[in-house]
Amino acid sequence: MSLPLRSRSRRVRVTAAVPVVLLAAALAAPVSPAAAATPTVSLTPVVTGNLFSEGDAPRIGYDTDASELSWRVSDPTGAVVAEGDEVADGTLDLPTTALGWYRLVVSVDGGAASAETSFAVLPDRDAADSATGRFGAATHYGQSWSTDSLPTLATGGFAQLRDEVYWSEVETQKGVYDWARPRAEFLDAARDAGVRPLLLAGYGNPLYDGGDGPVSDEAVSAYAAYAAAMATEFGDQASGIELWNEWDLGLGGNTHTSPEDYVNLLAAASPAVKNAAPGLPVIGPAVANLNTDWLEQTFRLGALQYVDGVVLHPYSYPVSADALDDTLTRVDALVREYNGGVSKPLWITEHGWPTGTNARAVSEREQAANIARSAVISAAHDAARYYVYDLVSDGTDPAETEQNFGLLRAADDARGAYTPKPAFVAYSTAAAQLAGATPAGRDDTVDGVRQFLFDTPDGPLRVLWSDAPQTVRLSGDTALAVTDAYGRTDTLDASGGDVFVSVDADPLFVRGPVTGTAATETALRLDAGVVGVDVAGQWSVAGRSDGASTSWRLTLPDGRSFTQATAGSETTTTAVTAPAPRETGTYETVAHVYEGDRAAGVLRASTDIAEPVTLSGTQAISADGVDVLRLRLANASPRDLPLEGLSYTLAGTSAQADVPTTLPASDAVTVDLPLPDLTERQTFSAEAMVDGTTVRAEGAVAPLVIDDAFGAAKRSITVDGALDDLGDLTPATFEAEGTTTPPTSDDQSARAWITWDDDALSVSVDVVDDVHDQPATGANIWQGDSVQFTVAGGAPGAATAWHEFGMALTSEGPQLYRWLSVGEGAGTVPGAQVAVSRDEDTHHTVYEVSVPWSALAGVDRDASLLSSAIIVNEADGDGRDGYLAWGGGIAAEKDSAQFHPVRLLAAPDPEPGEGGGTQGDGGTAPVEPTPAPAVGSTAAPDASGALARTGTPSVAGLLLPAVAALALGAGAVLLRRRTARR
């Protein structure tokens, strides 16, 4: 329903897109003694979840004791799209009516108090249009969720849910079923909202087998009767019956996890359901762990004859959604192998990514991109259903993954009950674009760009994305509608020439006939910047494919415009500037390109923004071999600034550091503070007064015995698959974990070395393995023979976020993959080099990798200290069979406290006529600081073709520590929702 704008005294500014990111809590102003008198402000949804229909004026309630209120609306990129001030009256009507996801921040008393929420503007949708489609969401209304959020399924355009109807609740007397409770909990509300349920038949019932998984004849027959009674009761409403959930993991108190017991239950329940409701799909086996042969064993036992669809929960977080593509291909092949070459529909009834601060969580933008990608991939495989796990987050603790899977925020979230994360809108957009879509193939013509093709009722659809940003040229004869992940559509005119679009991690939907695609040098790039200063950049445009001379115009959202001309097919470049960012973080902008009046392209660019002055802290080993807290105050501005003091607090003790009175321009001041003998992890905070402004930092230090640290020699290695001469260095040695076959010197033994130079950190591993088996690629390489290693800043246990990498020799050649990172997504690693070689005669596999420091945010090379662990995964053809471990915290659980301390040793002075160096004894000279990491190095040639390079190097500088500090701002307790996958 449309809500009218209220008349009031107000000032509104619908602004150009000036990027803005909320300041980290560590940068908030200190609380003054008069804080109790400061006005307060809070926000309250007027409409459930702040979900508005296109054309309606978004209205949000607030409560404040201030007389005036300031507000600001920004889009997913952080660009401010509207802002204003008004006399406070308790209701805020916003002028933002374009489709999309938005963040609203309000403040009073000049920013002394503030609050934020999110809202979405969505197309009007009829629940009936999506209630029989492909997309839905998992819910827990059967676990007493409030049904207040249930209508949002229809609002989002995926009016299907998957929920439990508990056996123990409907059959409390043998053979008697009472459906009143599930009806009251959610099924009546679902019918009223037009939302179609997939019903889960589970779990144990204390009337049978003591509430355990049903295995006795009586219990199995009783379960079958309950499932059949459910089908009778709700067959006209439900989209299907799912027989149990994750039997392989023992969910619902089930201790009988064998495939034989499950298939026995399936053989009884499926025919009973079919007799009760012949047209109702019966699906199973709801397998959780796809990294064992449990699913295949059920197929061998005949499970496929009892199901209309195969259920899987292919979680891969924090790995990107691209892993789903391989998983669905693999499962379909397995189905066809045991089903006479015929596929069965795949039902993905749980799949998602948690947000938050946990090491396995992702950012909200990453969650949005991955869920939208997954919708596309499931449609490309023609999956029968795809249910996101889950609709609403189950809590508000950012460190708990289980509490943060939701598309919507929890009912008690400070930002408002059921308010949307970006993923809600991205999933809604994907569901709308893919409505009625049938797969029509793929296009692999542009390296690194995934392109999925569909036929839809509205014509051909092409969906593109890429892990590394690049620009794609599209050819066509008519207009092409280009829709981003959040529903914004631009129409490009391909009738007068090619058009081009920036492609990044977010799916881009192109509707209309595309006759060809190609990579292009046309691009918009932005340099790293600081708050308050225009961002410099470069705009490159490739000449027309027909060589005709022409002029181009690029416009930014704030109205500034740049022009250049091309003649022939040459590429020209001109300098551009984007509006000064207001706050730190990722700065993004969207630009439109015109050839005359012809809309010819949409370009996107992003960069990192830091404060002009930043303060960071890290645990380090000083030049004289002392464990210290190193505080670094950096000035990225072009002028000297007065420095009025630097104070710090560690373990409850506060003190002042001795610093100069001036902070030089484009330079830094570093202070080393000796640490006491720590017995446990301790947090610290620090603040400095620079030019009248307070800057702050916080972090943690952990116990460190320097003499026990592993020595990493300063030595460059040649990444070519041939082990360098490291004989003078002491290697890391390994212990076997979880292997069924005891390791010997001829099988399952390994040595590893960590080395470094000014450009990169390197890991070399020599593995003896009688059988090399690596069936996977990309995110799944851990399932076969491979090496995984971690890199974290500081001593073991200090870091709450770190990097986890894997390298393997795959069917596609050597690969390096990053699962965990600091401020980056999972995937390939910019500027890294990897080589893996295998000698079948000697059974040696050599792994070499070089990761540039610029790709290791949160790790300070000049601190001479990091922490790490390494595992060597073992596989001989039946999946991973344990691993060799140097340190822990990788496979069994994610825990940086189990890493080893690593000391970066400086190269000793060479003897006359000699070069190189040795590992040393921990008393070597300090690492000499340099102002910035090197940009990268040229990949070494390799005649065997075993050399791979991933991505392109990034440029850092004085801004890099600041960006890393922001990325590390929030801590996490490392807990996982599900069993370890790697």
Secondary structure, 3 states (H helix, E strand, C coil): CCCCCCCCCEEEECCCCEECCCCCHHHCCCCCCCHHHCCCEEEEECCHHHEEECCCCCEEEEEECCCEEEEEEECCCCEEEEEEEEECCCEEECCCCCCEEEEEEEEEHHHCEEEEEEEEEECCCCHHHHCCCCEEEECCHHHCCCHHHCHHHHHHCCCEEEEEEEHHHHCCECCECCCHHHHHHHHHHHHHHCCEEEEEEECCCCCCHHHCCCCCHHHHHHHHHHHHHHHHHHCCCCCEEEECCCHHHCHHHCCCCCHHHHHHHHHHHHHHHHHHCCCCCEEEEEECCCCCCHHHHHHHCCHHHHCCEEEECCCCCCCCCHHHHHHHHHHHHHHHHHCCCCCCCEEECCCCCCECCCCCCECHHHHHHHHHHHHHHHHHCCCCEEEECCCECCCCCCCCHHHCCCCECCCCCCCCCCCECHHHHHHHHHHHHCCCCEEEEECCCCCCEEEEEEEECCEEEEEEEECCCEEEEEEECCEEEEECCCCCEEEEECCCCCEEEEECCCCEEEECCEEEEEECCCEEEECCEECCCCEEEEEEEECCCCCCCEEEEEECCCCCEEEEEECCCCEEEEEEEECCCCCCEEEEEEEEEEECCEEEEEEEEEEEEECCEEEEEEEEECCCCCEEEEEEEEECCCCCEEEEEEEEEECCEEEEECCCCEECCCEEEEEEEECCCCCCCEEEEEEEEECCEEEEEEEEECCCCHHHCEEEEECCCCCCCCCCCCCCCCCEECEEECCCCCCECCECEEEEEEEECCCEEEEEEEEECCCCCCCCCHHHHHHCCEEEEEEEECCCCCCCCCEEEEEEEECCEEEEEEEECCCCCCECCCCEEEEEEEECCCCEEEEEEEEEHHHCCCCCHHHCEEEECEEEEEECCCCEEEEEEECCCCCCCCCHHHCEEEEECCCCCCCCCCCCCCCCCCCCCCCCCCCCCCCCCCCCCCCCCCEEEECCCCCCCCHHHHHHHHHCCCCCCCCCCCCCCC
